[in-house]
């Protein structure tokens, strides 16, 4: 099957008033499971983060160096998010771009993007999260799609691509230029799911098929201005195992009434156990997000390709770790995540998903959404432990993953980060390891290839392969010319070394362009 969120919550209705979580939670008994409201973009959750946090504290110096070099650095490079993940059109902008009027829109059928959700067990029973987007797909000519797709490509055009890649570029562009539908009501049908995912196990791994659970569920609130819906709903437990009496993860198909493509698979996850939260780009698939030209082609035109033998690692974890919940978190805009979900379900164990809601659109909001979604799932399962997997090319990961250890004591089992700077010469930007300085050195590992993750007993918290050098300086690493900053660097940090780092970073940016 193919297939958003601010903390602290009331049980039902699913979308309720909220308060920000305690920034310094005490190490006390686990919290009660929470039901979280829909995501809302507020000033309190946005912040400015530079490109992968590049010399954040020396921003003025870097800008000065770049200015002296005469470099015209695009804002998306300085902010850490490639422009093809930004500024997607919505609403009237789409309608005007396509030249369709309101009467033509009214005649179009309604479609639904249904994102695979997760459910938790509370004293009231099972509560399942439904989230996605309601939209209409205009009838757009191939010529118009070519023109629109070419906006997203660098040094090439749809006309110059091989036929299969040109088709994919047009299809993905069509997914971007859709008309989100506000104030729509959505109803779902739930049924036991016999299979989802591709772990090599019966059913695709990660869950079991329940004996029941069939029912109709009406989402209580209409869609937002952006066409989004997101919230937890208490469902009937008929034929489902109680979450406090089973360790099994139960799998349900979720069909959207009135839409033949609005289907997904949802996962009822018991209160205790192990959950992996995995990024996708440059850890599960080859994206090269740090090289815009390649990143665009790999995202818009080329078929998704797995990164080395990473599917084998996940399949082995699915088979060897009992009741392992897989959750895939990407900050890619939800308009373009169908390809992501299709790729994951054909290549990796089945699992729930999080994507970036449409109201998180600018750079600062994009870089805050990962922590926002991490908080949500941690607070939903206060007794579960988590494995966090990603790569060093994301500044939000490098800050947010170690912060989760502080914010949720005892819940982060392991952190695994692919060191893209060490394995891909195209990644010329540094990464900041300062967040790991005060963490247990056995609780995380920076690795180069998937095989580095073999033979680790993650179920019991054995996260470090002693044969893999870590070499953390707890500062900025991966600068050009072998320069690393931080107290753990080979030579003491000095003003001279700092300026070398700035110049190296500026040089890297110039090369990046």
C-alpha positions in Angstrom: 0.0 0.0 0.0 1.1 3.5 -0.7 0.4 5.7 1.3 1.9 17.2 11.1 2.1 18.8 15.7 2.8 20.7 18.8 3.2 19.2 22.2 1.3 18.7 25.2 -2.2 17.6 24.7 -5.6 16.5 25.9 -6.9 13.0 25.1 -9.8 13.8 22.9 -10.8 15.6 20.7 -7.6 15.0 18.8 -6.9 18.6 18.0 -6.8 20.7 21.1 -5.1 23.5 22.8 -1.4 23.0 23.6 1.5 24.2 25.6 5.2 23.9 24.9 7.0 21.0 26.6 9.2 21.5 29.5 12.7 22.3 28.2 14.4 20.5 31.1 12.3 17.4 32.0 13.2 15.7 35.3 14.4 12.1 35.2 11.2 10.7 36.8 8.8 7.9 36.0 7.8 7.8 32.3 5.1 10.2 31.2 1.6 9.2 30.2 1.2 8.7 26.4 0.0 11.8 24.7 -2.2 12.6 21.8 -0.9 15.5 19.8 -2.7 18.2 17.9 -2.1 19.3 14.3 1.0 21.2 13.4 0.8 25.0 13.5 3.6 27.3 12.3 4.2 29.8 15.1 7.0 32.3 15.6 8.0 30.5 18.7 9.1 27.4 16.8 11.1 29.1 14.0 14.7 30.0 14.2 17.5 30.9 11.9 20.1 28.3 11.2 22.9 28.7 8.7 23.9 26.2 6.0 24.5 23.1 8.1 25.2 25.5 10.9 28.3 26.7 9.2 30.2 28.7 11.7 27.0 29.9 13.2 28.7 32.0 15.8 31.0 33.6 13.1 28.3 34.5 10.7 29.5 38.0 10.2 33.0 36.9 9.5 31.9 34.4 6.9 29.7 36.9 5.1 32.6 39.3 5.1 34.9 36.7 3.6 32.3 35.7 1.0 31.7 39.4 0.1 35.5 39.9 -0.3 35.6 37.0 -2.7 32.8 38.6 -4.7 30.7 35.5 -4.4 26.9 35.8 -4.9 25.8 33.1 -2.5 22.1 32.0 -2.9 20.2 32.2 0.3 19.3 28.6 0.2 22.9 27.6 0.3 23.6 29.8 3.3 20.6 28.3 5.0 21.2 24.7 4.5 18.3 23.7 2.3 18.5 23.2 -1.5 16.1 25.5 -3.3 14.3 22.6 -4.9 12.9 21.8 -1.5 11.7 25.4 -1.1 9.0 27.8 -2.3 6.7 25.2 -3.9 3.6 27.0 -5.2 0.2 26.6 -3.5 -3.3 27.8 -3.9 -4.0 30.6 -6.3 -0.3 30.6 -7.4 -0.9 27.1 -8.9 -4.2 28.1 -10.5 -2.6 31.1 -12.1 0.5 29.2 -13.3 -1.7 26.7 -15.0 -4.2 29.1 -16.4 -7.3 27.4 -15.0 -10.4 29.3 -13.7 -12.5 28.5 -10.6 -15.2 26.7 -12.7 -12.6 24.4 -14.1 -11.3 23.7 -10.7 -14.8 22.9 -9.4 -15.2 20.3 -12.0 -12.1 18.4 -11.1 -12.2 15.2 -8.9 -10.9 15.4 -5.4 -7.8 13.4 -4.5 -6.1 12.7 -1.1 -2.5 12.1 -0.1 -2.8 9.8 2.9 0.4 9.5 4.9 1.1 6.2 6.8 0.3 7.0 10.5 1.0 5.5 13.9 -1.3 4.8 16.8 -0.7 4.6 20.5 -2.5 2.9 23.4 -4.0 5.0 26.3 -6.4 4.2 29.1 -9.2 4.9 26.6 -7.9 2.4 24.0 -6.2 2.8 20.6 -5.8 6.2 19.2 -4.7 6.4 15.5 -3.1 9.4 13.8 -4.5 10.3 10.4 -2.6 12.9 8.4 -2.3 14.0 4.8 -3.6 16.5 2.3 -6.7 17.0 0.1 -6.2 18.4 -3.3 -7.3 18.5 -6.9 -5.1 17.6 -9.9 -5.5 20.0 -12.9 -5.3 18.6 -16.4 -2.0 20.0 -17.6 -0.6 19.6 -21.0 2.8 18.0 -21.6 4.2 21.2 -23.0 3.2 23.1 -19.9 4.6 20.5 -17.6 7.9 20.6 -19.5 8.0 24.4 -18.9 7.3 24.0 -15.2 9.7 21.1 -14.7 12.5 23.0 -16.3 12.4 25.6 -13.5 13.6 22.8 -11.1 16.5 21.6 -13.3 20.1 22.9 -13.5 22.1 22.9 -16.7 19.6 20.7 -18.5 16.0 20.5 -19.5 13.2 17.9 -19.7 13.7 17.8 -23.4 17.3 16.7 -23.0 16.5 13.9 -20.5 16.0 10.2 -21.4 12.3 9.4 -22.0 11.9 7.6 -18.6 13.5 10.5 -16.7 11.5 13.1 -18.6 8.3 11.3 -17.7 9.2 11.1 -14.0 10.1 14.8 -14.0 6.7 15.7 -15.5 4.9 13.4 -13.1 6.7 14.9 -10.1 6.0 18.4 -11.4 2.4 17.6 -11.7 2.4 16.5 -8.0 3.8 19.9 -7.1 1.3 21.9 -9.1 -1.9 20.7 -7.4 -4.7 22.7 -5.9 -5.0 22.2 -2.1 -8.6 22.0 -0.9 -9.5 23.7 2.3 -12.6 23.1 4.5 -13.0 19.5 3.2 -14.3 16.6 5.4 -12.5 13.3 5.1 -13.7 9.8 6.0 -11.7 6.6 6.2 -12.2 2.9 6.1 -9.9 0.7 8.2 -9.3 -3.0 7.5 -6.6 -5.5 8.6 -3.5 -5.2 6.4 -2.0 -8.4 5.2 1.3 -6.9 3.9 3.3 -3.7 3.7 7.0 -3.2 3.1 9.9 -5.3 1.7 12.0 -6.8 4.5 11.9 -10.3 3.1 9.6 -11.4 5.9 6.0 -12.5 5.5 3.9 -9.3 5.4 6.9 -7.1 4.7 8.2 -7.0 8.3 7.7 -4.6 11.2 4.1 -5.7 12.2 1.4 -8.4 12.2 -2.0 -8.5 10.7 -4.7 -8.2 13.4 -7.8 -10.4 13.5 -10.2 -7.4 13.2 -10.2 -3.6 13.3 -12.5 -3.0 10.3 -14.5 0.2 10.8 -15.3 3.6 9.4 -13.7 6.7 10.9 -14.7 10.3 10.1 -12.0 12.9 10.7 -13.7 15.4 13.1 -12.3 18.6 11.6 -12.3 20.0 8.1 -9.0 20.5 6.2 -6.8 23.5 6.8 -6.2 26.4 4.5 -3.4 24.4 2.9 -5.6 21.3 2.6 -3.9 19.4 5.4 -5.5 17.2 8.0 -3.7 15.8 11.0 -4.8 14.4 14.3 -5.3 11.4 16.6 -8.7 9.7 16.7 -9.8 7.1 19.1 -10.8 4.0 17.1 -12.9 0.9 18.0 -10.8 -1.9 19.4 -13.0 -4.7 18.1 -10.8 -7.5 16.9 -7.6 -5.6 17.9 -5.3 -6.7 20.6 -5.1 -4.3 23.6 -1.9 -2.4 23.6 -1.2 -3.2 27.3 -1.5 -6.9 26.6 0.6 -7.4 23.5 4.0 -6.5 22.2 2.9 -6.9 18.6 2.7 -3.9 16.2 -0.6 -4.3 14.4 -1.0 -3.2 10.8 -4.2 -1.6 9.3 -5.0 -0.5 5.8 -6.5 3.0 5.7 -8.7 3.7 2.7 -10.0 7.3 2.0 -13.6 7.4 0.8 -14.1 9.1 -2.5 -10.4 8.8 -3.6 -8.9 5.7 -5.2 -5.3 6.9 -4.5 -5.8 8.1 -0.9 -4.7 4.8 0.7 -2.0 4.1 3.3 -1.0 1.6 6.0 -1.1 2.5 9.6 0.6 1.0 12.6 -0.7 0.4 16.1 2.4 0.5 18.3 2.3 -0.7 21.9 3.6 1.5 24.8 7.0 -0.3 25.2 9.6 -1.6 22.8 12.0 -0.2 20.3 11.4 2.3 17.4 13.8 3.4 14.7 13.4 6.9 13.4 15.2 7.1 10.1 15.9 9.9 7.6 15.8 8.9 4.0 17.9 11.1 1.8 21.6 10.1 1.6 21.1 7.4 4.2 18.5 5.1 2.6 18.8 6.4 -0.9 21.4 8.2 -3.0 20.3 11.8 -3.2 23.5 14.0 -3.0 21.4 16.8 -1.5 24.7 18.8 -1.0 25.2 18.9 -4.8 22.1 20.8 -6.2 22.4 19.7 -9.8 22.8 16.0 -8.8 20.3 16.3 -6.0 17.7 17.7 -8.4 18.2 15.0 -11.0 18.1 12.3 -8.3 14.9 13.7 -6.9 13.0 14.9 -9.9 14.1 12.7 -12.8 16.1 9.6 -12.0 14.7 6.5 -10.4 15.3 6.3 -6.6 18.4 4.2 -5.9 19.2 2.6 -2.5 22.4 3.6 -0.8 24.7 0.5 -1.0 23.4 -2.5 1.0 21.4 -0.4 3.5 18.2 -2.4 2.8 20.1 -5.5 4.1 20.9 -3.8 7.4 17.2 -2.8 7.9 15.9 -6.2 6.9 18.3 -7.8 9.4 17.1 -5.5 12.2 13.5 -6.2 11.2 14.1 -10.0 11.5 16.3 -10.0 14.6 14.8 -7.3 16.8 11.4 -8.4 18.1 8.5 -6.0 17.4 10.8 -3.3 15.9 8.7 -0.2 14.8 10.1 1.5 11.7 9.3 5.2 11.4 10.5 7.2 8.4 10.9 11.0 8.9 11.7 13.2 5.9 11.6 17.0 5.8 10.8 16.8 2.1 7.5 18.7 1.4 4.5 16.5 1.4 3.6 17.2 -2.2 6.6 15.2 -3.5 6.6 12.3 -0.9 4.6 9.7 -2.9 7.8 8.7 -4.6 9.5 8.4 -1.2 6.8 6.2 0.2 6.7 4.0 -2.9 10.5 3.6 -2.7 10.5 2.8 1.0 7.7 0.2 0.8 9.4 -1.5 -2.1 12.9 -1.5 -0.6 12.7 -1.3 3.2 10.5 -2.7 6.1 7.0 -1.2 6.2 6.5 1.6 8.7 4.9 4.9 9.5 5.9 8.2 8.0 6.3 11.9 8.8 6.8 14.6 6.1 6.9 18.4 6.1 3.4 20.0 6.2 2.6 22.7 3.8 2.5 25.5 6.4 6.2 24.8 7.2 7.5 26.3 4.0 10.3 28.9 4.5 13.9 28.0 5.4 13.8 28.6 9.1 10.5 26.7 9.4 12.0 23.8 7.4 14.9 23.6 9.8 12.6 23.5 12.8 10.2 20.8 11.6 12.4 17.8 12.3 12.7 18.6 16.0 8.9 19.3 16.0 8.2 15.9 14.6 10.7 14.2 16.8 9.1 15.7 19.9 5.7 14.5 18.7 6.6 10.8 18.4 8.8 10.8 21.6 5.9 12.3 23.6 3.4 9.9 22.0 5.5 6.9 23.3 7.1 8.0 26.6 8.1 4.4 27.5 9.6 3.3 24.2 13.3 3.6 23.3 14.5 5.1 20.0 17.2 4.5 17.4 18.0 7.6 15.4 19.5 7.3 12.0 20.5 10.0 9.5 23.6 11.6 7.9 25.9 14.5 8.7 24.7 16.6 5.7 21.7 17.9 7.8 22.4 20.7 10.2 19.1 20.1 11.9 20.0 16.5 12.5 23.4 17.4 14.0 21.7 19.7 16.5 18.4 17.9 17.1 19.6 14.3 17.5 21.9 14.9 20.5 19.4 17.4 21.9 16.8 14.5 22.1 19.1 12.7 24.6 18.9 15.8 26.9 15.2 16.5 26.3 14.0 12.9 26.8 16.4 11.2 29.3 16.6 7.4 28.9 14.7 7.2 25.6 17.4 7.5 23.0 19.0 4.1 22.7 21.5 4.8 19.8 22.3 7.5 17.3 23.8 6.4 13.9 25.1 9.0 11.5 26.6 8.4 8.0 29.6 10.7 7.6 28.9 12.0 4.1 31.9 14.3 4.2 34.2 11.4 4.7 32.6 9.2 2.0 31.5 11.6 -0.8 34.0 14.2 -2.1 31.0 16.1 -3.4 30.0 17.1 0.1 32.3 20.0 0.7 30.5 21.5 3.7 31.5 21.0 7.3 29.3 19.4 10.0 29.1 20.4 13.7 29.8 17.7 16.3 29.7 20.0 19.3 26.3 18.6 20.4 27.8 15.2 21.1 30.4 16.5 23.5 28.6 15.5 26.7 27.0 12.3 25.4 28.0 8.8 26.4 30.6 7.9 23.7 29.1 4.4 23.4 25.6 5.8 22.6 26.4 7.0 19.1 28.5 6.2 16.0 29.6 8.1 12.9 30.0 5.5 10.2 31.0 5.3 6.5 29.4 2.3 5.0 26.4 0.2 5.9 28.5 -2.8 6.9 29.8 -0.7 9.8 26.4 -1.3 11.4 26.6 -5.1 11.3 26.9 -7.2 14.4 25.7 -4.4 16.7 23.3 -5.5 19.5 21.1 -2.4 19.2 18.3 -4.1 21.2 20.6 -3.9 24.3 22.1 -0.6 23.5 25.4 -1.6 22.0 25.8 1.2 19.5 29.5 1.5 18.8 31.6 -0.6 16.5 35.0 -0.3 18.1 36.8 -0.9 14.8 35.3 2.3 13.3 37.4 5.4 14.2 35.3 8.3 15.4 37.7 11.2 15.6 35.3 13.7 16.9 36.6 17.2 17.7 33.3 18.5 19.1 33.4 21.4 16.8 33.2 22.0 13.0 34.6 19.1 11.0 35.0 18.3 7.4 36.3 21.7 6.4 38.5 21.8 3.2 42.2 21.1 3.5 41.6 18.8 6.5 40.8 21.6 8.9 38.8 20.7 11.9 37.7 23.1 14.7 36.9 22.3 18.3 38.7 21.3 21.5 39.1 17.7 20.2 41.0 18.9 17.1 44.6 17.8 16.6 46.0 21.2 17.4 44.6 23.8 19.9 41.9 26.1 18.5 43.3 29.6 17.9 42.3 32.8 16.1 44.5 31.7 13.2 42.9 28.3 12.9 39.4 29.9 13.2 40.2 32.2 10.3 41.6 29.3 8.3 38.3 27.6 8.9 36.3 30.6 7.8 38.3 30.9 4.6 38.0 27.2 4.0 34.2 27.3 4.5 34.0 30.3 2.1 36.1 28.4 -0.4 33.8 25.4 -0.1 30.7 27.5 -0.7 32.3 29.0 -3.8 33.0 25.5 -5.1 29.5 24.4 -4.2 28.0 27.0 -6.4 
